[in-house]
Amino acid sequence: MGRIICRELKEKDIKFVVIEKRPDTFGSGEETLVLKGHATKDENLKEVGIEKAKGLISVLPTDAENLFVVLSARELNPNLFIVARAGEEGSEQKLLRAGADRVIGRAQDSAYSVKACCCRLYRIRYKKRQHRPSDGGNNSPEQL
């Protein structure tokens, strides 16, 4: 699922960083910025700039890991737009209570659904930035 999300974000020219335990899963020919580590660790989230990020997508294998990432990320950046994947029934509400803005559950389990949430956020933020009079004429897209 993560590779599909990366491909879709690249196609939309949305800047992103991947935190991956096994960065060798990304081929050397791919132009993806990958930090070796685990997203459940605050120091890894900080290293990739979570405090300044606009969004986070968490699609780790277990709901417990995704919940941990959501809790940590929300604490480090209260304005972050967070999308998380839930695999088990009942986990969706827990992820929302933990701070996720959108949860993609089993019925919607698709990388395209996760990507659509972030691309929707990107378009909204980009339009707001274009209309902001105090942006000094810089209408470049904001980093996600």
ABEGO torsion letter per residue (X at the ends): XAAAAAAAAAAAGBBBBBBBABAAABBAABBBBBBBEBAABAAAAAAAGAAABABBBBABABAAAAAAAAAAAAAABAABBBBBBBABBGAAAAAAAAGBABBBBAAABBAAAAAAAAAAAAAAAAAAAAABAAAGGBABBBBX
